[in-house]
Every structure is written in structure tokens, then in C-alpha cells.
């Protein structure tokens, strides 16, 4: 239970930082949560327009 709370607090802090700065932690635009949609190589290629 404590781990879940710590995870939630950490993700909320990261998302707050990303929204305030306008960039995700890897330097891209948007938030890490925006970039996490889909899975596998096909989803990544699709987002890149390949």
C-alpha cells in the first residue's frame, strides 16, 4: 500500500513539473503520460508516421 502511494505521489510530481515546463522529462513536448499510449514497436512506428 505504501509503495502505491509513493508511486502516485511521484507520478503526480513528475506530471506537475511537465505541465508547468511544457516538456516531458526526456525533453520532448507534452507529458510522459501522453507518450505512454500504445505498446510494442508497431505503436512507436505508427506515432512516428512510419
C-alpha positions as CSV (number, residue, x, y, z in Angstrom):
1,X,0.0,0.0,0.0
2,X,2.8,2.4,0.9
3,X,4.5,1.7,-2.4
4,X,1.3,2.5,-4.3
5,X,1.0,5.9,-2.5
6,X,4.7,6.7,-3.1
7,X,4.3,5.9,-6.8
8,X,1.2,8.1,-7.1
9,X,2.9,11.0,-5.4
10,X,5.9,10.6,-7.6
11,X,3.9,10.5,-10.8
12,X,1.8,13.5,-9.7
13,X,5.0,15.5,-9.1
14,X,6.5,14.5,-12.4
15,X,3.3,15.3,-14.3
16,X,3.0,18.7,-12.5
17,X,6.6,19.5,-13.5
18,X,6.0,18.5,-17.1
19,X,2.8,20.5,-17.4
20,X,4.5,23.6,-15.9
21,X,7.5,23.4,-18.1
22,X,5.7,22.2,-21.2
23,X,8.2,19.4,-21.8
24,X,8.5,15.8,-20.7
25,X,11.5,14.5,-18.8
26,X,13.1,13.3,-22.0
27,X,13.0,16.8,-23.5
28,X,10.0,16.2,-25.8
29,X,6.8,18.1,-25.9
30,X,3.7,17.1,-23.8
31,X,3.9,14.8,-20.8
32,X,5.2,11.4,-20.2
33,X,1.6,10.2,-19.8
34,X,0.8,11.5,-23.3
35,X,3.8,9.5,-24.7
36,X,2.9,6.2,-23.0
37,X,-0.1,5.3,-25.2
38,X,0.2,2.1,-27.1
39,X,2.7,-0.6,-26.8
40,X,5.2,-2.5,-28.9
41,X,7.3,-1.4,-31.9
42,X,4.2,-1.0,-34.1
43,X,2.7,1.6,-31.9
44,X,6.0,3.5,-31.8
45,X,6.4,3.4,-35.6
46,X,2.8,4.5,-36.0
47,X,3.3,7.5,-33.9
48,X,6.5,8.4,-35.9
49,X,4.5,8.1,-39.1
50,X,6.3,5.1,-40.5
